Amino acid sequence: MALIKSISGIRGTIGGQPGDALTPIDVVLFTAAFGSWIRDAGGSPKIVIGRDARPSGDMVSKLVTATLQGLGLDVVDLGLSTTPTVEMAVTAEGAGGGIILTASHNPVQWNALKLLNAKGEFISGQDGEEVLRIAEAKSFSFAEVKKLGNYTLKEEEYLDYHIQKILDLPLVDVDAIRAQNFSIVVDAVNSSGGIAIPRLLKALGVTQVKEMYCEPNGQFPHNPEPLPEHLTDICREIKNGKYHLGIVVDPDVDRLALISDTGEPFGEEYTLVAVADYVLQANGGGNTVSNLSSSRALRDVTEKQGGSYAAAAVGEVNVVEKMKETGALIGGEGNGGIIYPELHYGRDALVGVALFLSHLAKWGKSVAMLRSKYPNYHISKNKIELTPDIDVDRVLQEIQQRYAKHDINTIDGVKIDFEQEWVHLRKSNTEPIIRIYSESSSPSTAEHLSKKIISDIKEIISTKADQ
């Protein structure tokens, strides 16, 4: 049904024809390409793998494992795990790289191979292009029988390692969290977060935990992307009970969404804002980074604390690169992805939970009151589908010219900063779509701005068609 090849890995739906979907042949092909790239680079001949709980995960894991062993590489298998746990295990093992078997927030019929370098970070665009080239050329060879790789299963060890590293962070205050006697609801969409988040909460001293959809069987009870429209069950549970907080993660636990004590979504954009506020206060200021499609609220909070904010192109690898460049204390993406370099350079819902609870415990008031202290922005997310014959780059260039009097950023599509609002247009890498995000302090204004840009795009397309 769909196979998407990109510099960060390969993803697709299970079943179908090779090259058109994520079939066993495609899994073996791209694993062999990545493994060959790692092996030929001369680094450690060890690869760490881990997966989320979706039903195809076990099959895909076996294919990946056998292929890597066939290349002569040793495999350390974390089994059911989280994306940030695999990232941390790569460096702890001194491995040459890692593969995370997860389609993140995609529906259950999807799976993917996400590729990590020896730093436990997503591979760069240049490296990704090389892996795709190797796959296309099938330029790899397998090991002789006496040189096959070894296999080691470490299902429990690295989640405990990950949690202990979080507990060791100076800004994670277990005593303050325990003293608040928090009552928390967790929705882990029946994936590996159902193991990781309750275990973390127990380690943080939280004894009152209501588990919703925490059985890691991969049967997603709702759309696994943690957006407000998909979180009605946990919101209802909190409204009908007496809870301090709701915690929601996606299937591979790199995105964190929160529900306030009133049963209202805290706002994915504000997960990073709140945690950054805590980190910056504790450090007397500092720099932050998010991508161009994330809320302006992070910039406001950063500047209030005397720091500097920088925007990166969309994509975790781009945010990490900008964070290193600017020495950012914290960063991430507005989809609930928190990157805290003191732990590691990767989106991590677990460290987000620990830092947020520390912040909330010291705040001493409700989650709803904490949310009210931050600037109140609203983002409108839209897209416009285009026919394949339309030159998307030219459309974006025309938009840039129309709004040339305003502040324009072109590192990733076109972002137009107005005095109180912004709009970001970027083309999809896999289909003829322009994504249009706009933000304002007023929901209606944000929506109106998106509609105005969509109208401009349609006018440009119509004008070109008439010429």
C-alpha positions in Angstrom: 0.0 0.0 0.0 2.8 2.4 0.9 6.6 2.3 1.1 8.4 5.5 2.0 12.2 5.7 1.7 13.9 8.6 3.3 17.2 9.6 4.7 16.1 8.7 8.2 14.9 5.2 7.4 12.2 3.3 5.7 8.5 3.0 6.7 5.4 1.4 5.1 2.4 -0.7 5.6 2.8 -4.4 6.2 1.8 -6.8 3.3 1.7 -6.4 -0.4 4.2 -6.4 -3.2 8.0 -5.8 -2.6 8.8 -2.1 -3.3 5.2 -1.1 -2.8 4.9 -1.9 0.9 7.1 -2.9 3.9 7.5 -6.6 3.0 10.1 -9.0 4.4 12.2 -8.5 1.3 12.2 -4.7 1.8 13.1 -5.1 5.5 16.1 -7.4 4.6 17.2 -5.1 1.8 17.4 -1.9 3.9 18.8 -3.6 6.9 21.5 -5.1 4.8 22.3 -1.7 3.4 22.4 0.0 6.8 24.4 -2.9 8.3 26.9 -2.8 5.4 27.3 1.0 5.8 28.1 0.5 9.6 30.4 -2.4 8.9 32.3 -0.7 6.1 32.8 2.5 8.2 35.1 0.5 10.4 33.3 1.2 13.7 32.0 -1.2 16.3 30.5 -4.4 14.7 27.6 -4.2 17.1 24.1 -3.0 16.5 21.4 -2.3 19.1 17.8 -2.9 18.2 14.5 -2.5 20.0 10.8 -2.3 19.0 7.4 -1.0 20.0 4.5 -3.4 20.6 2.7 -3.3 17.2 1.8 -6.8 16.0 4.3 -6.8 13.1 7.2 -6.0 15.4 8.3 -9.5 16.3 8.4 -10.6 12.7 10.3 -7.5 11.6 12.7 -7.8 14.5 13.5 -11.4 13.5 14.2 -10.3 9.9 16.4 -7.5 11.1 18.3 -9.7 13.5 19.0 -12.5 11.0 20.1 -10.0 8.4 22.6 -8.2 10.7 24.0 -11.5 11.9 24.3 -12.6 8.3 26.5 -9.6 7.7 28.7 -10.6 10.6 27.4 -8.0 13.0 26.6 -8.7 16.6 23.0 -7.8 17.7 22.0 -6.6 21.1 18.2 -6.9 21.2 16.3 -4.8 23.8 12.9 -6.4 22.8 10.0 -4.3 23.7 11.6 -0.9 24.3 11.3 2.8 23.7 13.0 4.9 21.1 15.0 7.0 23.7 16.0 3.8 25.5 17.5 2.3 22.3 19.3 5.6 21.7 20.9 5.5 25.1 21.8 1.8 24.8 23.8 2.4 21.6 26.3 4.6 23.4 26.2 2.4 26.6 27.1 -0.7 24.5 29.7 1.2 22.4 27.8 0.0 19.4 28.3 1.1 15.8 24.6 2.1 15.5 21.1 1.1 16.2 17.7 0.3 14.5 14.4 1.2 16.2 11.5 -0.8 14.8 8.6 1.6 15.1 6.3 3.6 12.9 5.9 6.0 15.8 2.4 7.5 15.8 1.3 5.8 12.5 -1.6 3.4 12.7 -1.2 -0.3 13.5 -0.7 -1.5 9.9 2.5 0.5 9.6 6.0 -0.3 10.7 9.4 1.3 10.1 13.2 1.1 10.6 14.6 4.2 12.2 18.4 4.4 11.9 20.9 5.6 14.5 24.6 6.3 14.3 27.2 5.4 17.0 26.2 8.5 19.1 22.7 7.1 19.4 21.3 9.9 17.2 19.4 9.7 13.9 21.8 9.5 11.0 22.5 12.6 9.0 21.0 13.4 5.6 24.3 12.7 3.9 24.7 9.3 5.6 21.0 8.5 4.9 21.6 9.2 1.2 24.5 6.7 1.3 22.4 4.0 2.9 19.7 4.5 0.2 22.4 4.3 -2.5 23.7 1.0 -1.1 20.2 -0.4 -1.0 19.5 0.7 -4.6 22.7 -0.9 -5.9 22.4 -3.9 -3.6 26.2 -3.4 -3.0 26.6 -5.6 0.1 27.9 -9.1 0.8 27.2 -11.5 3.6 29.6 -13.2 6.0 30.9 -16.8 5.8 29.4 -19.3 8.3 32.3 -19.0 10.8 32.0 -15.2 10.9 28.3 -14.8 11.5 27.3 -12.3 14.2 26.2 -13.1 17.8 22.9 -12.4 19.4 22.2 -11.1 22.9 18.8 -10.4 24.4 18.7 -7.6 27.1 14.9 -7.0 27.6 15.0 -5.5 31.1 18.5 -4.1 31.6 18.4 -1.0 29.5 15.0 0.4 30.6 16.2 0.2 34.2 19.5 1.8 33.0 17.5 4.6 31.3 15.3 5.3 34.4 18.3 5.3 36.7 20.1 7.9 34.5 17.0 10.0 34.7 16.8 9.7 38.5 20.5 10.8 38.7 19.8 14.1 36.9 20.2 17.1 39.3 16.9 18.7 38.2 14.8 15.5 38.9 13.6 15.9 42.5 12.3 12.6 43.6 11.7 13.8 47.2 9.6 16.7 46.0 7.6 14.5 43.7 7.0 11.9 46.4 5.9 14.5 48.9 3.1 15.7 46.6 1.4 12.2 46.6 0.3 12.7 43.0 -2.5 10.7 41.5 -1.9 10.1 37.8 -3.6 8.5 34.8 -1.5 6.9 32.1 -2.6 6.2 28.5 0.2 4.3 26.7 -1.9 3.2 23.7 -1.1 -0.5 24.5 2.5 -0.2 23.4 5.9 -0.2 25.2 5.1 2.9 27.1 2.7 0.7 29.1 5.9 -0.9 30.6 8.1 2.2 30.7 5.9 5.0 32.1 4.4 3.1 35.1 7.9 1.8 36.0 9.3 5.3 35.9 6.5 6.7 38.0 7.1 4.1 40.6 10.8 5.0 40.7 9.8 8.7 41.1 7.7 7.9 44.2 4.3 8.1 42.5 2.1 5.4 44.1 -1.3 6.3 42.8 -1.3 5.4 39.1 -4.4 4.5 37.0 -3.3 2.5 33.9 -5.3 2.9 30.8 -4.3 1.0 27.7 -1.0 -0.1 29.2 -1.1 -3.7 28.1 1.8 -3.9 25.5 -0.1 -6.0 22.9 0.0 -3.5 20.1 -3.8 -3.3 19.8 -4.1 0.5 19.7 -7.5 1.5 21.3 -7.5 4.8 19.4 -5.5 6.7 16.9 -2.0 6.5 18.4 -1.0 10.1 17.6 -1.5 11.9 20.9 -3.7 14.7 19.7 -6.6 16.1 21.7 -9.2 14.6 19.4 -7.8 11.1 20.1 -7.6 11.5 23.9 -11.3 11.6 24.9 -11.1 8.5 27.1 -8.4 9.8 29.4 -9.9 13.2 29.5 -13.3 11.7 30.6 -11.5 9.6 33.2 -9.9 12.6 34.8 -13.0 14.7 34.7 -14.9 11.9 36.5 -12.2 11.2 39.1 -9.8 13.0 41.4 -6.4 13.1 39.6 -3.6 15.6 39.4 -2.4 14.8 35.9 -2.8 12.6 32.8 0.2 11.3 30.9 -0.1 10.2 27.3 2.7 8.8 25.1 2.9 7.6 21.5 3.8 3.9 20.7 7.6 4.4 20.9 7.5 6.9 23.8 9.4 9.9 22.3 6.3 12.2 22.4 4.6 13.3 25.6 1.2 14.9 25.9 -0.3 15.9 29.2 -3.9 16.3 30.5 -4.5 18.8 33.3 -6.4 18.1 36.5 -9.6 19.6 34.8 -9.6 16.9 32.2 -8.5 19.4 29.5 -5.4 18.8 27.3 -2.4 20.8 28.5 -1.4 21.2 24.8 1.4 19.2 23.1 3.1 22.5 22.2 3.2 23.4 25.9 4.9 20.2 27.1 8.2 21.5 25.9 7.4 25.1 27.0 6.7 24.0 30.6 9.7 21.8 30.9 12.0 24.4 29.3 10.7 27.0 31.8 11.7 24.7 34.7 15.1 24.0 33.2 15.9 27.6 32.4 14.7 28.8 35.8 17.0 26.3 37.5 20.0 27.4 35.4 19.4 31.1 35.6 18.6 31.3 31.8 20.0 29.6 28.8 19.4 28.9 25.1 16.6 26.8 23.6 15.7 25.4 20.1 12.6 24.1 18.5 11.6 23.6 14.8 10.0 26.3 12.7 6.5 24.8 13.1 6.6 25.0 16.9 4.9 27.5 19.1 6.3 31.0 19.7 5.6 30.4 23.4 9.0 28.7 23.8 10.8 31.8 22.5 8.7 34.0 24.9 9.7 31.9 27.9 13.3 31.7 26.8 13.7 35.5 26.4 11.9 36.1 29.7 14.6 34.1 31.4 17.3 36.1 29.5 18.2 33.4 27.0 18.2 33.1 23.3 15.9 31.1 21.1 16.7 29.6 17.7 14.6 27.8 15.2 15.6 24.8 13.2 14.2 23.0 10.1 11.6 20.4 10.8 13.1 17.0 11.8 14.8 15.8 14.9 18.2 15.6 13.4 18.0 19.3 12.4 16.9 20.3 15.9 19.8 18.4 17.5 22.3 20.0 15.1 21.0 23.5 15.9 21.0 22.7 19.7 24.7 21.7 19.5 25.5 24.8 17.5 23.9 27.2 20.0 24.7 25.3 23.2 21.0 24.9 24.0 20.1 23.6 27.5 16.9 22.1 26.2 15.0 21.9 22.9 12.7 19.7 20.9 9.6 19.9 18.8 6.1 21.2 19.4 4.6 17.7 19.0 5.6 16.9 22.6 9.1 15.9 21.9 11.6 17.0 24.6 15.4 16.8 24.0 17.4 17.3 27.1 21.2 17.1 26.3 22.2 16.4 29.9 20.7 13.0 29.4 21.1 12.5 25.6 20.3 14.1 22.2 17.0 12.5 21.4 13.3 13.1 22.0 12.4 11.4 25.3 9.0 11.3 26.9 10.4 9.6 30.1 12.8 12.5 30.9 10.0 14.9 30.0 7.7 13.2 32.6 10.4 13.4 35.3 11.2 17.0 34.7 7.6 18.1 34.4 6.7 16.4 37.7 9.6 18.0 39.4 8.4 21.4 38.1 4.8 20.7 39.1 5.9 19.5 42.6 7.9 22.7 43.2 5.2 24.9 41.7 2.9 23.6 44.4 -0.3 24.4 42.4 -2.4 22.6 39.9 -1.5 21.6 36.4 -4.3 23.9 35.1 -2.8 26.9 37.0 0.6 26.1 35.7 -0.7 26.1 32.1 -2.3 29.5 32.7 1.0 31.2 33.5 2.2 30.6 29.9 1.4 32.7 26.8 -1.8 31.4 25.2 -1.2 30.7 21.5 -3.3 28.6 19.1 -1.9 26.7 16.1 -4.0 25.9 13.1 -2.7 23.0 11.0 -3.8 22.6 7.4 -2.6 21.2 4.2 -3.4 21.7 0.5 -3.1 18.8 -1.9 -1.6 19.5 -5.3 -1.4 17.6 -8.5 2.0 16.1 -9.3 2.5 18.5 -12.3 2.6 21.6 -10.0 6.0 23.0 -9.2 5.7 23.3 -5.4 9.1 25.1 -5.1 7.8 27.8 -7.5 4.6 28.2 -5.5 6.6 28.7 -2.3 8.8 31.2 -4.1 5.8 33.2 -5.2 4.4 33.2 -1.7 7.8 34.5 -0.4 7.7 37.4 -3.0 4.1 38.3 -2.0 5.1 38.7 1.7 8.6 40.0 1.2 7.9 43.0 3.5 7.7 40.7 6.5 10.4 38.6 8.2 11.0 35.5 6.0 12.8 32.3 6.9 13.5 29.9 4.1 15.7 27.2 5.8 12.7 24.8 5.5 10.0 25.9 3.1 8.8 29.5 3.9 8.0 30.9 7.3 6.5 34.3 7.5 6.7 36.2 10.8 4.1 38.9 11.3 4.0 41.2 14.4 1.7 38.9 16.4 1.3 35.8 14.2 3.3 33.5 12.0 2.6 31.0 9.2 4.9 28.2 8.0 4.6 26.5 4.6 6.6 23.4 3.7 6.3 20.8 1.1 6.0 17.1 1.9 9.0 15.0 1.0 6.8 12.1 -0.1 3.7 13.5 -1.7 2.4 16.6 -3.5 1.2 18.4 -0.4 2.0 21.8 1.1 1.6 21.8 4.9 0.4 25.1 6.3 0.8 25.9 10.0 -0.2 29.2 11.5 -0.2 30.6 15.0 -1.9 33.4 16.8 -3.2 34.3 20.2 -6.7 33.9 18.7 -7.9 30.6 17.2 -10.0 32.4 14.6 -7.1 34.6 13.6 -4.8 31.6 13.2 -7.5 29.8 11.1 -8.1 32.9 9.0 -4.4 33.3 8.3 -4.2 29.7 7.1 -7.2 30.2 4.8 -5.6 33.4 3.4 -2.4 31.6 2.5 -4.4 28.7 1.0 -6.3 31.2 -1.1 -3.0 32.8 -2.2 -1.7 29.4 -3.3 -4.8 28.5 -5.3 -4.6 31.9 -7.0 -0.9 31.3 -7.9 -1.7 27.9 -9.3 -4.7 29.2 -11.2 -2.6 32.1 -12.7 0.1 29.7 -13.8 -2.4 27.4 -15.4 -3.8 30.2 -17.5 -0.5 31.4 -18.8 
